[in-house]
C-alpha cells in the first residue's frame, strides 16, 4: 500500500451497535475515525451483518487496532473487530 497523508483504511466492519462501540474506543484514544454505512434513513430493525464500517487514517491504523485489541482483551465481549486494512485514497 502506498502511503498518502489522506489515505483511509477500514479497521472494522460489523453491526451499527458494534461499530459505534469501537468508535467510542477510538474517540477515547483521540484517534480520528469515520463510520460508514450508518445511514439514519435505513429501514428500522434491519441490521445487516458487517454493513457498517469503521475507517481511520492509515497513519493511525496501527494505534487504532492496538486500542481495539486492548479493549477486546480487557472486556467480557467475545466479538473482536474484523480488521481488514482496506485502503482508499481520498477523492479529488
C-alpha positions in Angstrom: 0.0 0.0 0.0 1.4 3.4 -0.9 1.3 5.8 1.9 -0.5 9.1 1.3 -1.3 11.5 4.0 -5.1 11.4 3.3 -5.4 7.6 2.8 -8.1 5.9 4.9 -8.2 2.2 5.9 -11.0 0.2 7.2 -10.2 -1.3 10.6 -13.5 -2.9 11.4 -16.9 -3.9 10.0 -20.0 -5.1 11.8 -23.4 -4.0 13.0 -24.1 -0.4 13.9 -24.0 -1.2 17.6 -20.6 -2.9 17.4 -19.1 -0.2 15.2 -20.3 2.6 17.5 -18.8 0.8 20.5 -15.4 0.5 18.6 -15.8 4.2 17.6 -16.1 5.1 21.3 -12.9 3.3 22.0 -11.1 5.3 19.3 -12.6 8.5 20.4 -11.4 7.8 23.9 -7.9 7.4 22.5 -8.2 10.6 20.5 -8.0 8.7 17.1 -9.9 10.4 14.3 -12.3 7.9 12.7 -15.2 7.8 10.2 -18.2 5.5 10.4 -19.5 4.4 7.0 -22.9 2.8 6.5 -24.8 4.2 9.5 -27.5 5.9 7.3 -30.2 7.1 9.7 -32.8 6.7 6.9 -32.2 2.9 6.7 -35.1 0.6 7.5 -35.5 0.3 11.3 -35.0 -3.2 12.7 -32.8 -4.3 9.8 -29.2 -4.6 10.7 -27.2 -6.5 8.1 -24.1 -8.2 9.3 -20.9 -6.2 8.5 -23.0 -3.4 6.9 -21.3 -0.7 8.9 -17.6 0.1 8.6 -15.0 1.9 10.8 -12.3 3.8 8.9 -9.2 5.7 10.2 -6.3 7.4 8.6 -3.6 5.0 7.5 -1.1 6.6 9.8 -3.4 5.9 12.8 -4.3 2.3 11.7 -1.8 0.6 14.0 -2.8 2.6 17.0 -6.5 2.1 16.3 -6.0 -1.7 16.0 -3.9 -1.7 19.2 -6.6 0.2 21.2 -9.3 -2.0 19.9 -7.3 -5.2 20.7 -6.6 -3.9 24.2 -10.2 -3.1 24.8 -11.3 -6.5 23.5 -8.8 -8.3 25.7 -9.9 -6.3 28.8 -13.7 -6.8 28.3 -16.2 -9.6 28.5 -17.1 -9.1 24.9 -16.3 -12.1 22.8 -16.6 -10.4 19.4 -13.3 -9.0 18.2 -13.3 -6.4 15.4 -12.8 -7.7 11.9 -9.7 -5.9 10.8 -9.1 -5.7 7.1 -7.0 -2.7 6.4 -8.8 -1.9 3.1 -7.2 1.2 1.8 -8.8 4.0 -0.2 -7.5 7.3 -1.5 -9.4 10.5 -0.9 -11.5 11.8 -3.8 -10.0 14.7 -5.7 
